[in-house]
Amino acid sequence: MAEAPTVRKPSWINYWGWGSGDMLGAGAQAVITGWLFYFFTTFCGLTAVEAGLILGLPRLLEAITCPLIGYISDNLRHTWVGRKIGRRKIFLMITIPLLPCFALIFVSGQTFWYYLITFIFFEFLYTMFLIPWETLAAEMTKDYKEKAKFAGARMIIAQSSAILASYLPKFIIDNFGGKGSADTFLIMASIFGVLFSLVVILVVIFSWERPYTEEEKLIKPQPLNLGAALMIPVNMFRDLFSTLKLKAFRQHLSVYLGGYLSQDIFNTAFPIFVATVLAAGTVLTKDGTTSLIAGMMTMMYVAQLISVMVAIQVVIKTGPVLAYRIAISFVAASLILFLAFYLTQPAGFAAGLNGINGDLFAAFSQSNFGVVFWLFVPIILAGLGRGTLNFVPWSVYNYLPDIDEAVTGQRREGIFAGVMTLVRKVAQSGAIVVTGWIINAGGYVPQPKDQAELITQTPEAIHTIVLLLIGGPIVVMVLGMILSWSFGLNVKSHAVLVHEVERLRAGETEAESEESRKIVEGLTGWKFEHLWNRKPKKR
């Protein structure tokens, strides 16, 4: 039997070093989903349909690149590159000098094709980093609580980067004078581009890949040949679809998509909602409206950060399902309040907003309870729910390779990261393209790019935006909750699973107890006698 590799225990610097990668993982997406649709339709003169296509089409291309990078990184383990540099880290190192190209997306005055091509290139770099990076936490430890700490560190970094992404436009406007100019966003993107390269360097330094066993060290490194390369797509899609045979993974995807698609719809529609509903009847310019959006998004992401800190403890103690249900309750409550604002149009709100010129944090100086309530309460509730919705799926992901190992006898962190990102990107593409199409079909008119003042939208266009903002997230969150209702992963069931995997590795063919059998079969969806790649037969 192969000698087990030396166990290396992660410390705080490894949690935070690896977690810093979500400055790119979540930070880029916070800028893209929070600002890019608004930037295109407000400062570039693009229609909602064009903006939706730019944001959506690259995700479809990633239907190939996501699992491909995951599959290749898994299979570099016994090559010279994998041995000398690292099958995951080679991808990370390639992206370091290229990530500052993020700023190119925010150069104003360009064509639809310019924005599409630059966005595709950045998304490819983003995927080249994200897939290998996501596998590293699962490789560095098998312990349930340590995995939760890795997930918690990444989510805290993620929410902090989102706060930065939401606040930077306001800071730049206040200190450098945006005057309705797209330069505000170009400066922001340039800052983030440099930060992205720096955090990838930190990940490379403070993370490690799964160590080789003594038996694996005896395997001679294999060169990559043409025949093997030609078989990559076939083997990749075979492995890709095999992940869906895992019951826990199917349930996990429901939680994942329910939480993240609701945020895709919200992020796309919310800035337009602020400009057309909350700022209706005011004299706010583009700068004033951008400042207001930035302030509200900053409050939301601060609330998300607090929510993640609480969710870490909830998931460790009770499992992910309860945390998910609490989260969608908060988000639904916030959306209902936004709907109430639209239906009631509170008296004096527009005048109060004019008095602070879009500066959210100046609202308290007015001592106007109505303005403070509508600007703060709904968005804070949204943040408290969204933070947990972000944390739950990625805390669960770290345990999926353990469940898969019980079925296949293999460690396939890369393919799971690839499939998750693939499903996310395809679903996100559909959500953003459809959202853009619905906004455009409702009659929304893009803002003239050289005009500082916002034009007034028709009642039909505003009504469409409100229905989209409120109804879309609620529908997908509830659907995710229903499909994942019996999800059984928690600290107890994971400990039983890991114990049974060690017994299977040692040659055991029967569960240690009837309770253990039920737990493992409930997570995998396979009968115990068919685990460890023995006569695969779906339960």
C-alpha positions as CSV (number, residue, x, y, z in Angstrom):
1,M,0.0,0.0,0.0
2,A,1.3,3.5,-0.9
3,E,2.8,5.5,1.9
4,A,0.6,8.5,2.8
5,P,2.2,11.9,2.1
6,T,3.2,14.1,5.0
7,V,0.3,16.2,6.2
8,R,1.0,19.9,6.1
9,K,-1.2,22.0,8.4
10,P,-2.4,25.3,7.1
11,S,-1.9,28.4,9.3
12,W,-3.5,31.9,9.2
13,I,-1.1,33.1,6.5
14,N,-2.2,30.2,4.2
15,Y,-5.9,30.9,4.8
16,W,-5.5,34.6,4.0
17,G,-2.8,34.1,1.3
18,W,-5.0,31.7,-0.6
19,G,-8.1,33.7,0.2
20,S,-6.6,36.9,-1.2
21,G,-7.2,35.4,-4.7
22,D,-10.8,36.4,-4.4
23,M,-9.7,40.0,-4.8
24,L,-9.5,38.9,-8.4
25,G,-12.2,36.1,-8.2
26,A,-14.9,38.3,-6.7
27,G,-13.4,41.8,-7.1
28,A,-13.5,41.6,-10.9
29,Q,-17.0,40.3,-10.9
30,A,-18.1,43.0,-8.5
31,V,-16.8,45.6,-10.9
32,I,-18.2,43.8,-14.0
33,T,-21.7,42.9,-12.6
34,G,-22.1,46.1,-10.5
35,W,-20.9,48.7,-13.0
36,L,-20.2,47.4,-16.6
37,F,-23.9,47.3,-17.8
38,Y,-24.4,50.8,-16.3
39,F,-21.2,52.0,-17.8
40,F,-22.0,50.8,-21.3
41,T,-25.6,52.2,-21.3
42,T,-24.8,55.5,-19.5
43,F,-21.3,56.5,-20.8
44,C,-20.8,54.6,-24.0
45,G,-24.1,55.0,-25.8
46,L,-24.7,51.2,-26.1
47,T,-28.2,49.8,-26.0
48,A,-29.3,47.4,-23.2
49,V,-29.2,44.6,-25.7
50,E,-25.7,45.4,-26.8
51,A,-24.5,45.7,-23.2
52,G,-26.2,42.4,-22.3
53,L,-24.5,40.6,-25.3
54,I,-21.1,41.9,-24.4
55,L,-21.5,40.6,-20.8
56,G,-23.2,37.4,-21.8
57,L,-21.5,36.0,-24.9
58,P,-18.0,35.5,-23.4
59,R,-19.6,33.3,-20.8
60,L,-20.8,30.9,-23.5
61,L,-17.3,30.5,-24.8
62,E,-16.3,29.5,-21.3
63,A,-18.5,26.4,-21.7
64,I,-15.3,25.0,-23.3
65,T,-12.5,26.8,-21.5
66,C,-13.7,26.3,-17.9
67,P,-13.8,22.4,-17.9
68,L,-10.8,22.3,-20.3
69,I,-8.6,24.2,-17.9
70,G,-9.9,22.1,-15.0
71,Y,-9.3,18.8,-16.9
72,I,-5.8,19.8,-18.1
73,S,-4.7,21.0,-14.7
74,D,-5.9,17.7,-13.2
75,N,-3.9,15.7,-15.8
76,L,-0.6,17.7,-15.6
77,R,0.2,16.0,-12.3
78,H,2.6,13.4,-13.8
79,T,4.1,15.7,-16.4
80,W,7.4,17.6,-16.2
81,V,5.5,20.9,-15.8
82,G,3.3,19.5,-13.1
83,R,6.3,18.2,-11.1
84,K,8.6,21.2,-11.5
85,I,6.2,24.1,-11.4
86,G,2.8,22.8,-10.3
87,R,-0.2,21.7,-12.3
88,R,-2.3,24.5,-10.8
89,K,0.4,27.2,-10.3
90,I,1.6,27.2,-13.9
91,F,-1.8,28.7,-14.9
92,L,-1.6,31.3,-12.2
93,M,1.9,32.4,-13.1
94,I,0.9,32.9,-16.8
95,T,-1.9,35.4,-15.8
96,I,0.3,37.7,-13.5
97,P,1.7,40.0,-16.2
98,L,-1.6,40.1,-18.3
99,L,-4.2,41.0,-15.7
100,P,-3.7,44.8,-15.9
101,C,-5.5,44.6,-19.3
102,F,-8.7,44.8,-17.2
103,A,-8.5,48.6,-17.7
104,L,-8.9,48.3,-21.5
105,I,-12.5,47.3,-21.0
106,F,-13.3,50.8,-19.5
107,V,-11.9,52.9,-22.3
108,S,-14.8,55.0,-23.5
109,G,-15.7,55.9,-27.1
110,Q,-15.1,52.5,-28.6
111,T,-17.3,50.2,-30.7
112,F,-19.4,47.2,-29.7
113,W,-16.7,44.9,-31.1
114,Y,-13.9,46.5,-29.2
115,Y,-15.7,46.0,-25.9
116,L,-16.7,42.4,-26.8
117,I,-13.1,41.4,-27.8
118,T,-11.4,43.0,-24.8
119,F,-14.0,41.5,-22.4
120,I,-13.5,38.0,-23.9
121,F,-9.7,38.3,-23.5
122,F,-10.0,39.3,-19.8
123,E,-12.6,36.6,-19.1
124,F,-10.2,34.0,-20.5
125,L,-7.4,35.2,-18.2
126,Y,-9.9,35.2,-15.3
127,T,-10.9,31.6,-16.0
128,M,-7.2,30.6,-16.3
129,F,-6.7,31.9,-12.8
130,L,-10.0,30.9,-11.2
131,I,-10.3,27.2,-12.0
132,P,-6.8,26.2,-10.7
133,W,-7.0,28.6,-7.7
134,E,-10.4,27.2,-6.6
135,T,-8.9,23.6,-6.4
136,L,-6.1,24.6,-4.0
137,A,-8.1,24.8,-0.8
138,A,-9.5,21.3,-1.3
139,E,-5.9,20.1,-1.9
140,M,-4.4,21.8,1.1
141,T,-6.7,20.1,3.7
142,K,-9.4,17.4,4.2
143,D,-10.5,18.7,7.6
144,Y,-14.1,20.1,7.6
145,K,-13.3,23.1,9.9
146,E,-10.1,24.0,8.0
147,K,-12.0,23.9,4.7
148,A,-14.6,26.2,6.3
149,K,-11.8,28.6,7.3
150,F,-10.5,28.7,3.8
151,A,-13.9,29.4,2.5
152,G,-14.4,32.0,5.1
153,A,-11.1,33.8,4.4
154,R,-11.9,33.9,0.7
155,M,-15.4,35.3,1.3
156,I,-14.2,38.0,3.6
157,I,-11.6,39.0,1.0
158,A,-14.4,38.8,-1.6
159,Q,-16.7,41.1,0.2
160,S,-13.9,43.5,1.0
161,S,-13.0,43.7,-2.7
162,A,-16.7,44.3,-3.5
163,I,-16.8,47.2,-1.0
164,L,-13.7,48.6,-2.8
165,A,-15.4,48.1,-6.2
166,S,-18.5,49.9,-5.1
167,Y,-16.8,52.8,-3.2
168,L,-14.0,53.6,-5.6
169,P,-16.2,55.5,-8.2
170,K,-17.6,57.7,-5.4
171,F,-14.1,58.3,-4.0
172,I,-12.7,59.2,-7.5
173,I,-15.7,61.6,-8.3
174,D,-15.3,63.3,-4.9
175,N,-11.6,63.7,-5.1
176,F,-10.8,64.1,-8.8
177,G,-14.0,65.4,-10.3
178,G,-15.7,63.1,-12.7
179,K,-18.0,65.6,-14.4
180,G,-20.0,62.9,-15.9
181,S,-16.9,61.4,-17.5
182,A,-16.1,57.7,-18.0
183,D,-12.6,58.4,-16.7
184,T,-13.9,57.6,-13.3
185,F,-14.3,54.0,-14.3
186,L,-11.0,53.8,-16.2
187,I,-9.1,54.9,-13.1
188,M,-11.0,52.4,-11.0
189,A,-10.2,49.5,-13.5
190,S,-6.6,50.5,-13.7
191,I,-6.3,50.3,-9.9
192,F,-7.9,46.9,-9.8
193,G,-5.8,45.6,-12.7
194,V,-2.6,46.2,-10.7
195,L,-4.2,44.7,-7.5
196,F,-5.2,41.5,-9.5
197,S,-1.5,40.8,-10.4
198,L,-0.4,41.4,-6.8
199,V,-2.9,39.0,-5.2
200,V,-2.0,36.2,-7.7
201,I,1.6,36.5,-6.6
202,L,0.4,36.1,-3.0
203,V,-1.6,33.0,-3.9
204,V,1.5,31.4,-5.6
205,I,3.7,32.1,-2.6
206,F,1.3,31.0,0.2
207,S,-0.5,28.0,-1.3
208,W,0.6,24.5,-2.1
209,E,-0.8,21.6,-4.2
210,R,-1.6,18.1,-2.9
211,P,1.7,16.4,-2.1
212,Y,2.8,13.2,-4.0
213,T,2.6,9.9,-2.3
214,E,5.8,7.7,-2.3
215,E,4.1,5.5,-5.0
216,E,3.3,8.6,-7.2
217,K,6.9,9.8,-6.9
218,L,8.0,6.6,-8.6
219,I,5.9,7.3,-11.7
220,K,8.0,8.6,-14.5
221,P,6.9,12.1,-15.7
222,Q,5.0,11.8,-19.0
223,P,5.5,14.1,-22.0
224,L,2.4,15.7,-23.5
225,N,1.9,14.1,-26.9
226,L,-0.5,14.8,-29.9
227,G,-2.6,11.7,-29.3
228,A,-3.2,12.6,-25.7
229,A,-4.0,16.1,-26.7
230,L,-6.6,15.0,-29.3
231,M,-8.4,12.9,-26.6
232,I,-8.6,15.8,-24.2
233,P,-12.1,17.0,-25.3
234,V,-13.5,13.5,-25.3
235,N,-12.2,12.6,-21.9
236,M,-13.0,16.1,-20.5
237,F,-16.7,15.9,-21.4
238,R,-16.9,12.3,-20.1
239,D,-15.6,13.4,-16.8
240,L,-17.7,16.6,-16.9
241,F,-21.0,14.7,-17.1
242,S,-19.9,12.1,-14.6
243,T,-19.9,14.8,-11.9
244,L,-23.7,15.1,-12.3
245,K,-24.1,11.5,-11.2
246,L,-23.2,12.7,-7.7
247,K,-26.4,13.5,-5.7
248,A,-24.7,16.0,-3.4
249,F,-23.3,17.9,-6.4
250,R,-26.7,18.1,-8.2
251,Q,-28.2,19.5,-5.0
252,H,-25.2,21.8,-4.5
253,L,-25.7,23.3,-8.0
254,S,-29.3,24.2,-7.1
255,V,-28.1,26.2,-4.1
256,Y,-25.2,27.7,-6.2
257,L,-27.4,28.8,-9.1
258,G,-30.3,30.0,-6.9
259,G,-28.0,32.3,-4.9
260,Y,-25.8,33.6,-7.7
261,L,-28.3,34.0,-10.5
262,S,-30.5,36.1,-8.2
263,Q,-27.5,38.4,-7.7
264,D,-26.8,38.5,-11.5
265,I,-30.3,39.8,-12.1
266,F,-30.1,42.2,-9.1
267,N,-26.7,43.6,-10.0
268,T,-27.7,44.3,-13.6
269,A,-31.1,45.9,-12.8
270,F,-30.2,47.7,-9.5
271,P,-28.1,50.7,-10.9
272,I,-30.8,51.3,-13.5
273,F,-33.5,51.0,-10.8
274,V,-31.7,53.7,-8.7
275,A,-31.3,56.0,-11.7
276,T,-35.0,55.6,-12.9
277,V,-36.9,55.0,-9.6
278,L,-35.0,56.2,-6.5
279,A,-33.6,59.3,-8.4
280,A,-36.9,60.0,-10.2
281,G,-38.0,63.6,-9.8
282,T,-34.6,64.8,-8.7
283,V,-32.0,67.0,-10.4
284,L,-29.2,64.6,-10.0
285,T,-26.6,64.5,-12.8
286,K,-24.8,61.3,-14.0
287,D,-22.1,62.0,-11.4
288,G,-24.7,62.5,-8.6
289,T,-26.5,59.3,-9.6
290,T,-23.2,57.3,-9.8
291,S,-22.3,58.6,-6.4
292,L,-25.7,57.5,-5.0
293,I,-25.4,54.0,-6.6
294,A,-21.8,53.7,-5.2
295,G,-22.9,54.7,-1.7
296,M,-25.8,52.2,-1.7
297,M,-23.6,49.4,-3.1
298,T,-20.9,50.1,-0.5
299,M,-23.5,49.7,2.3
300,M,-24.7,46.5,0.7
301,Y,-21.2,45.0,0.5
302,V,-20.4,46.1,4.1
303,A,-23.5,44.2,5.2
304,Q,-22.4,41.2,3.0
305,L,-19.1,41.2,4.9
306,I,-20.8,41.0,8.2
307,S,-23.1,38.3,6.9
308,V,-20.2,36.2,5.8
309,M,-18.6,36.3,9.2
310,V,-21.9,35.1,10.7
311,A,-22.5,32.5,8.0
312,I,-19.1,30.8,8.6
313,Q,-20.2,29.8,12.1
314,V,-23.8,28.8,11.0
315,V,-22.5,26.5,8.3
316,I,-19.9,24.9,10.6
317,K,-22.4,24.2,13.3
318,T,-25.6,23.4,11.3
319,G,-24.7,22.9,7.6
320,P,-25.5,25.0,4.5
321,V,-29.2,24.5,4.0
322,L,-30.4,26.5,7.0
323,A,-28.0,29.3,6.2
324,Y,-29.4,29.4,2.6
325,R,-33.0,29.6,3.8
326,I,-32.3,32.5,6.2
327,A,-30.3,34.3,3.5
328,I,-33.1,34.3,0.9
329,S,-35.6,35.5,3.5
330,F,-33.4,38.7,4.0
331,V,-33.1,39.3,0.3
332,A,-36.8,38.8,-0.3
333,A,-37.6,41.3,2.5
334,S,-35.3,43.9,0.8
335,L,-36.9,43.4,-2.6
336,I,-40.4,43.8,-1.1
337,L,-39.3,47.1,0.4
338,F,-38.0,48.3,-2.9
339,L,-41.4,47.4,-4.5
340,A,-43.2,49.2,-1.7
341,F,-41.1,52.3,-2.5
342,Y,-42.1,52.2,-6.1
343,L,-45.8,51.7,-5.4
344,T,-46.0,54.4,-2.7
345,Q,-43.5,57.0,-4.0
346,P,-42.9,58.5,-0.5
347,A,-43.6,62.2,-0.3
348,G,-40.5,64.4,0.3
349,F,-38.0,61.7,-0.8
350,A,-37.0,63.4,-4.0
351,A,-36.5,66.8,-2.3
352,G,-34.4,65.1,0.4
353,L,-32.3,63.4,-2.2
354,N,-31.7,66.7,-4.0
355,G,-30.6,68.2,-0.7
356,I,-27.7,65.8,-0.4
357,N,-26.9,65.7,-4.1
358,G,-26.7,61.9,-4.2
359,D,-24.3,61.7,-1.2
360,L,-25.8,58.7,0.7
361,F,-23.8,59.4,3.8
362,A,-25.0,63.0,4.0
363,A,-28.6,61.8,4.5
364,F,-28.1,61.6,8.3
365,S,-27.4,65.4,8.4
366,Q,-30.9,66.1,7.2
367,S,-32.5,64.2,10.1
368,N,-35.0,63.0,7.5
369,F,-36.2,59.6,8.7
370,G,-37.9,58.7,5.4
371,V,-34.8,59.4,3.3
372,V,-32.5,57.5,5.7
373,F,-34.9,54.5,5.8
374,W,-35.4,54.1,2.1
375,L,-31.7,54.6,1.3
376,F,-30.3,52.3,4.0
377,V,-32.8,49.6,5.3
378,P,-33.6,47.7,2.0
379,I,-30.0,47.7,0.8
380,I,-28.6,46.5,4.1
381,L,-31.2,43.7,4.2
382,A,-30.1,42.7,0.7
383,G,-26.5,42.7,1.8
384,L,-27.1,40.5,4.9
385,G,-28.8,37.9,2.6
386,R,-26.4,38.1,-0.3
387,G,-23.2,37.6,1.8
388,T,-24.5,34.2,3.0
389,L,-25.7,33.3,-0.5
390,N,-22.1,33.9,-1.7
391,F,-20.5,32.0,1.1
392,V,-22.7,28.8,1.2
393,P,-21.9,27.4,-2.3
394,W,-18.2,27.9,-2.1
395,S,-18.0,26.5,1.5
396,V,-19.8,23.4,0.2
397,Y,-17.5,23.1,-2.9
398,N,-14.5,22.3,-0.8
399,Y,-16.1,19.1,0.4
400,L,-17.4,17.8,-3.0
401,P,-14.1,16.2,-4.0
402,D,-14.2,14.1,-0.8
403,I,-17.7,12.8,-1.7
404,D,-16.6,12.2,-5.3
405,E,-13.6,10.2,-4.1
406,A,-15.9,7.8,-2.3
407,V,-17.5,7.0,-5.7
408,T,-14.5,7.1,-8.1
409,G,-11.5,6.5,-5.9
410,Q,-9.9,9.6,-7.5
411,R,-9.2,13.2,-6.5
412,R,-10.8,15.4,-9.1
413,E,-10.7,18.9,-7.7
414,G,-10.0,20.5,-11.0
415,I,-12.9,19.0,-12.9
416,F,-15.4,20.0,-10.2
417,A,-14.0,23.6,-10.2
418,G,-14.3,23.5,-14.0
419,V,-17.9,22.2,-14.0
420,M,-19.0,24.7,-11.3
421,T,-17.6,27.6,-13.2
422,L,-18.9,26.3,-16.5
423,V,-22.5,26.0,-15.1
424,R,-22.2,29.4,-13.5
425,K,-20.9,31.1,-16.6
426,V,-23.5,29.6,-18.9
427,A,-26.3,30.4,-16.5
428,Q,-24.9,33.8,-15.9
429,S,-24.7,34.4,-19.7
430,G,-28.3,33.5,-20.1
431,A,-29.4,35.6,-17.1
432,I,-27.5,38.8,-18.3
433,V,-28.5,38.5,-21.9
434,V,-32.2,37.9,-21.0
435,T,-32.1,40.8,-18.5
436,G,-30.6,43.1,-21.0
437,W,-33.2,42.1,-23.6
438,I,-36.1,42.5,-21.2
439,I,-34.9,46.0,-20.2
440,N,-34.5,47.0,-23.8
441,A,-37.9,45.5,-24.7
442,G,-39.5,47.5,-21.9
443,G,-38.5,50.7,-23.8
444,Y,-35.4,51.7,-21.8
445,V,-33.4,54.4,-23.8
446,P,-29.6,54.5,-23.3
447,Q,-28.2,57.7,-21.9
448,P,-26.4,60.0,-24.4
449,K,-22.7,59.5,-23.6
450,D,-21.7,63.2,-23.8
451,Q,-24.6,64.5,-21.7
452,A,-24.1,65.1,-18.0
453,E,-27.9,65.0,-17.2
454,L,-30.0,61.8,-17.1
455,I,-32.9,61.6,-19.5
456,T,-36.3,60.6,-18.2
457,Q,-37.5,57.1,-19.0
458,T,-41.1,56.1,-19.9
459,P,-43.4,54.7,-17.3
460,E,-43.4,51.3,-19.2
461,A,-39.6,51.2,-19.1
462,I,-39.5,51.9,-15.4
463,H,-42.3,49.3,-14.7
464,T,-40.3,46.7,-16.5
465,I,-37.1,47.4,-14.5
466,V,-39.0,47.2,-11.2
467,L,-40.6,43.8,-12.1
468,L,-37.3,42.5,-13.2
469,L,-35.5,43.6,-10.0
470,I,-38.1,42.2,-7.7
471,G,-39.5,39.1,-9.4
472,G,-36.4,37.7,-11.0
473,P,-34.3,37.1,-7.9
474,I,-37.2,35.8,-5.8
475,V,-38.1,33.2,-8.4
476,V,-34.6,31.7,-8.8
477,M,-33.9,31.8,-5.0
478,V,-37.0,29.9,-4.1
479,L,-36.4,27.4,-6.9
480,G,-32.9,26.7,-5.6
481,M,-34.3,26.2,-2.1
482,I,-36.9,23.6,-3.3
483,L,-34.4,21.6,-5.4
484,S,-31.9,21.4,-2.5
485,W,-34.4,20.8,0.3
486,S,-32.9,17.4,1.5
487,F,-29.2,18.4,1.2
488,G,-27.5,16.4,4.0
489,L,-23.9,17.7,4.2
490,N,-22.8,19.0,7.6
491,V,-19.9,18.6,9.9
492,K,-21.1,15.2,11.2
493,S,-22.0,13.6,7.9
494,H,-18.7,14.9,6.4
495,A,-16.7,13.3,9.2
496,V,-18.4,10.0,8.6
497,L,-17.8,10.2,4.8
498,V,-14.0,10.9,5.3
499,H,-13.7,8.0,7.7
500,E,-15.5,5.7,5.2
501,V,-13.2,6.9,2.4
502,E,-10.2,5.9,4.4
503,R,-11.6,2.5,5.0
504,L,-12.4,2.1,1.3
505,R,-8.8,3.1,0.5
506,A,-7.6,0.4,2.9
507,G,-9.6,-2.3,1.0
508,E,-12.8,-2.4,3.1
509,T,-15.9,-3.3,1.1
510,E,-18.6,-2.8,3.8
511,A,-19.7,0.2,5.8
512,E,-18.6,0.4,9.4
513,S,-22.2,0.7,10.6
514,E,-25.7,0.9,9.1
515,E,-25.8,4.6,10.0
516,S,-22.6,5.2,8.2
517,R,-23.9,3.4,5.1
518,K,-27.1,5.6,5.0
519,I,-25.1,8.8,5.4
520,V,-22.6,7.9,2.6
521,E,-25.3,6.7,0.3
522,G,-27.4,9.8,1.0
523,L,-24.5,12.1,0.0
524,T,-23.3,10.1,-3.0
525,G,-26.6,8.8,-4.4
526,W,-24.8,5.4,-4.9
527,K,-25.2,2.1,-3.1
528,F,-22.2,1.3,-0.8
529,E,-21.2,-1.8,-2.7
530,H,-20.8,0.2,-5.9
531,L,-18.5,2.8,-4.3
532,W,-14.7,3.2,-5.0
533,N,-15.3,2.6,-8.7
534,R,-16.7,-0.9,-8.1
535,K,-19.3,-1.9,-10.8
536,P,-20.6,1.6,-11.3
537,K,-24.4,1.5,-11.2
538,K,-26.6,4.5,-10.5
539,R,-28.7,4.1,-7.4
